[in-house]
Amino acid sequence: MEVHKLLWGYNGIIVLLLSGFMCVTQTKINQSMGARSFLEQVPALPMPAMESFLLTVFALALMVALGWIYRQSDAIKPHWQILVFFAEIGSCVLLMRSINLAYDGVVLLVVADIMCRYGGRHQEYLLVAAMLGLYFISNYNLAVFQMKVIPFDAYISYYEPTAQAALLAARNVFVSVNIALFVIYMVLLVKGKHEEKERIRLLNEKLGEANERLRAYAIEAERMAETRERNRLAREIHDTLGHALTGIVAGLDACILMVETAPDFTRAQLEKIRDTARRGMTDVRRSVKKLRPADLDKLPFREALTRMTEEFAASSGMDIHFTVVGWPESLREDQEEVIYRVVQEGITNANRHGRAKTVNLTIGSSEGKLRIIIADDGTGCENVKQGFGLRHMKERLELLHGSLNFWNDAGFIVEAEIPMNQEEDL
């Protein structure tokens, strides 16, 4: 901000002018043989003139460097920011000491840097402590009592009354202009921060609107995908099962007419109908196979099941303990898919409806049956109503002559059972 730079430049000039004035006055006092009377009215021995001026230049340069580092402290760690901040306060104290506290406007420079980097509520205590500390340090009477510095009035007393009045007026003007610049800076800073907050608010609103549009687009895309999938299945059924059933119906009509008069022809026709039905079933299986989860085609079934549970646990934050007791030697593809979907739906319900933190998944085979137990520590449900998920799980299991049971017991428990000695239905 330009006003900030102007504030620093203005204060730097004032500090150098005051330091130069005191050095020149001290030199004149020495040359006029008035050092003895000067020392009698001051509480401490002054530094040599040139050393005092060099100390002022050094302290000013150090304060400028530390102030710049503090304002650019986004790139450094928080604890280093605090160290730089207190180092800047120390350099400010050193600078005021080098000019014998003749000018305390440099305190406003530190305050300006604090406000420039002020991050809100987390820094309010640091801000209050720093400003109170600077106030007490810059208080003239307290500083004179503790530090035994030479008052500015002792230097101007060397000059004529008219010059003294002019010097005091000049110093008051310097202070007033500095305060005016500081007020202007603070007004512009507050205005800038307000505009920045308003800009961030508008950006958040636009981001929220974009998220809403993206969510609506995702929902619409999902609906379109479902519609395309339904249309694909409808075409597949029409082209495969519809074609096969039409041929079967036509063949059966012919068999009904010829069964008594031409039994040999009827037998041959039934064999053709059987072949048509098998080809139709093969086509239907080929179409349905495209709906299998991708992991079941890419990975062995047990690895696919493990990956699915691990990914869900990672995304939901839920602990899933997967235990295997007697893994079956071989499973058909339709059995793998049903088991996969039952486990998927079970852990999803535990998270969505039961708000469970832990799920124990146990899969094992014994006595020709495969059992799946999904037990969670969620809220459970006293009056369980079969929604789409449970009903869909039950329907899938019934296709394999299996069963589904569920109950409450310090959570919710789902038990699925599939007979392993059943052949796949044609």
N, C-alpha and C positions, 0 to 999 in steps of 0.2 A: 504494500500500500504506500502511495506516494507521501501521504501525511506522516506515516510512521518514519520514513526516511528523513523527511524534513524535521521532525521532532528530534531525531538523533543528531542530525547535522547542526541544528540550532543550539542544542545543549552542548555539543562538542565545542562550538565556537565560544559560547559563554564561559565554559570551564577554562579554556585556554586563555581567554581575555582576563579573567579574574586571577588566574595563576600568574600570568605575565605582569598584571598590575601589582600584585603583591611582591613579586621578585624585583620589579623596578623600584617600588617604594622602599623595599628593604635595602636595596643598593644605595638609594639616595640617602637614607638614614645613616648608613655606614660612612658614606662620603662626607656628610655634613657634620660628622662627629656627634650625632644625637643618639647613638646606640644606647648609651647609659640611661638616659631619660626614657627611651622607648622600652628598655627591658624592665624598668621599674614599674611600668603600668601593665605588663603582660604577665600571665601566670606561668609561662614556660619559656624555655630557650628555643627560638625558631631554628628551623633547618637552614643550611646555606641556601642562598637564593637559587642557584643553578640546580642543585640537587632536588629542591622542592619542585621546580618546573619539570625536570626530567621524570620525577615520580608521578606528577600529574599526567604527563604524556603517556607514560607506561600504563598507569591505571586506566586511562581512557581507552587506549588501544586494547587492553585486556578485556575491558567491559564490552567494547564493541564486538570483539571476536566471540566472547562467550554468549552475548545476546544473539548474534547471528546463528551460532551453533544451536542454541536453545530453540529459536524459531524454526530451524530446519530439523528438529529432533524426531521427525516421523521415522527416519531411517535408523535410529539408535534405540537401544532397549530402554524400558521404563526406568530402571534404577539409575542408568546413566543420565537420563533426562533430569532426574531429581538432583544428582550431583552437579550437573552443569548449572541448574537453576540456582542452587545455593552458592556455587562458585561465582555466578554473576552478582548475587547479593554481596558477597565478600569483596568483589572488585568495586562495587558501588560504594561500599563503606571506605575502602582504601582511597578511592577518588575523592570523596568528600573530606577525608582526613588530609589529603595532600593540599587541598585549598582551604584548610582550617574551617570547614563547615560554613564557608562564606556563601555557599549556594547549595540548596537542597533540591533543586529541580530535577537532578539526575535520578532521584527516587521515582519520579513519574515514568522514566524510561523503563525501569524494572517492572513497574505496574503495567505499563503498556505491553511489555513482552508477556507478562503473566496472562493478561486478558487476551492477547493474540493466540496463545496456546491453551486457553482455558477450555477444558473438555467437559464441563458440566458438573454434575453432582459429585463425582468421584474426586474432584480436585478442590472442592469448596473449602475444606479445612486447611489445605496447603495454602490456598489463596489468602484466607483470613489471617493465618499465622504469619505469612510473609509480609503482608501489608501492615500488620500491627508492629512487627519487628522493625520494619523500615521506618515507621512513624516515630517510634521511640529513639531509633538511632539518629534520625534527622532532627529530632527536637534539640534546638540550640542549647538551651540551658542545661539539659541533662548531659548532653555531649561535652559541654565545656567542663562541667563538674567532674565527669569521669575521665575524660581524655586530656584535659589540661591543654586545650588548643588555644591559639592566639586569636582573639576576636577580630572580625573584619573592621570593627570600629577603631581598633588600635592603629590600623594601617591608614585609614582615611583621616585620622586625627593629625597626621603629619602635615596635611594641606590646609589652605585657608578655608574659612567658613563657607565662602561661596562655592569653592571646589568641593568641599565636603557635601554640601546640599546637592550638588549636581551628581556626585558619585552615588549617593544614597538613592536619588531619584532614578538614576540609570539602572541600579540594581533592582529596584522595585518594578521598573518597566520590563526588565529581563524576566523577572518572576511572573508578571502578569501575562506577558506574551506567551511564555511557556505553558501557563495554565490554560490559556485560550487554545493553543495548539493541541494540548492534551484533550480538552473537552471536544474539540472538532474531531480528533482522532477517535475518541470513544463513541461519538455519535455515528460516525461513518462505520466503525467496527460493528456496533450493535445493528445498524441498518444492514450491513453486509451479511451478518450472521442470520438476521431475520429473513433476508432474501434467499440465503442458502437453504434455510429450513423450509421455506415455501417451495423452493425448487425441488428439494428432496421429497416434500409432500406430494407435489404434482407428479414427480417421477414414480413414487410409490402407487399413486392412483392409476397412472398409466400402466404400471406393471401389473396391478391388480386386474385392470380391465383386460390386459393382454392374457393374463392367466385364465380369466373367465372365458375369453374367446377360445383359448387353447383347450380348455376343459370341454367347452361345447363342441369344438372341432373333434376332439378325441372321442367324445360320446357319439357324435355323428359318424365318425369314421368306423367306430365299433359297430354301430347299427348297419352301416353300409356293408361292412365285412360279414356280419351275420346274414344280411339279406343275400349277399353274393353266395355265401356258403349254403343257405337254404335253396337258392336257385340251382346251385351245382348239384346238391343232393337230389333235388326234384328232377333234374335232367338225367342224373345217373339212374334214379329209380325208374323213370319213364323209359329210358333207353335199354335198361338191363332187365329189371324185375318186371316191368310192364310188358316188355316184349316176350319174356319167358312165360309169364302167366297167360298172355293171349294165346301163345302156341299150346300151352297145356290145356286151357279151356277148350280150344278147338279140337285138340286130339281126344279129350275126354268125351266131347259130344259125339265124335265119330265112333268111339268105343261103345258108348251107350247104344247106338243104333246097330252096331255089328256084333255085339257080344254073344247073341244067341245064334245068329246065322253064320257067322264066320269067326269062330273062336281063335283060330290060328292068326288071322289078321289082327284081331283084338290084342292078342298077346304081343305081337310084333309092334303094334301101335303103342302099347303101354311101355315097352322097352324104350321106344323113341321119346315118349313123354318123360320117362325117368332121366334120360340123358339130357333133355332140355332143361329139366328142373335143376340138375346138378350144374350145368353150365351157367344157369341164372344165379344160383347160389354162389358160385365162384366169382362171378362178376360183382355181386353185392358185397362179398367179402373184400374184393379188391378196392371197391369204393370206400368202404368203411375203414379199411386199413389206413387210408390217408388221414384219418382223424386221430391217429395215435400220437401221444406226446413224442416230441423229437428225441428226447433222451432215451426212450425205450428202443429206438432204432439205432442210436449211436453207441450206447453203452450196454454192458451186461445189466440185467434187471436189478440185481442187488445194488450195484454202483449207481444206477439211475435213481433208485429209491433213496439212497444215502445222500446223493447230491441234492435232490429235491428238498429233503428235510433240513439239510445244512443251510441251503440258500434261504429257505423260509425262516429259519431261526435267526440268521444274520440280518435279514431285512425287518423282521418283526421284533427282535430283541427277546424272544421267548426261548427258554432252554428246552431242547428236545433231546431226550435220552432214548436212543434206538438200541433195543436189545433183540437179539436173534436166538431162538431156542429151537434148534433142529430145522435148518433151512431145507426146503424141498429140493430134490435132485433136479427135477425138470418141471417146467411150467409151460403151458400153451400161451400163445400170444394174447388170447382173449382173457385168460386168467391173470396174466401180468398186468394188462390194462385195467382190469377191475380192481385188483389189489392197489395199484398205483392211484387210481381215482378215489378209492375209499380212504386211503391214508391221507391223500391231499385234502379231501373234503373234511376229514376228521380234525386235522390240525388247524385247518382254516376256521372251522366252527369254534374250536377251543379258544382261538385268539379273538375272533370277531364277536361271538356271543358270550363266551365265558370269561373273557378278559384274563385268561390264564397266564401265569408266569412260567409254569413248568408243565411239560407234557411227557409222559412215559409211553413210548411206543414199543410194543412187544409183538413179534411175529414168530410163529413156530408151527411145526407140523407134528401131528401124532395121531395114531389110530386112523390113518387115511384121511385126515382132515387138516386143513390149514386154518389157523386161528390168528386173528388180528385183534389186539386189545389196545385201545387208545384211551389213556386215563390222564385227566388234567386236574389242576388244583384251582380251577376257576370258580365262578359263582354258582354254577350248576343251574338246574331248573326243576322246580317241584312239579309243575304241570307241563310236561313236554308235549308240544304240538309239532307233528311232523311237517316241517316246511319242505321247500324244494330240495334242499341238500340231503336231508335224511331220507326223503322219499326216493330221490334219485339213487342214493346208495343202496337202498333196499331193492329197487328194481334191477340194478346191475347185478347184485348178488343172486337174486332169484333166477336170473338168466343162466347162472351157473349152478342152480339148485342149492344155493347157499342161503344163509339166514343172517339177520341183523337184530341185535338186542342193545338196549341202552338204559342206563339208570343213573341215579345220583348216589354219590358216596364220597363226601368231602371233595366235591368237584363233580365232574361228569365223566362217565365211562361208556365207551362204545365198544361192543364186541361183535366182530364179523367172523363168520365161519363158512368155509368153502370145502366141499368134498373133493378130494383129489383123484378119485377113481372113476369119475364121470367122463364119458367121452363127449367131445364137442358135438352139439346138436347140428344136424344138417339143416 
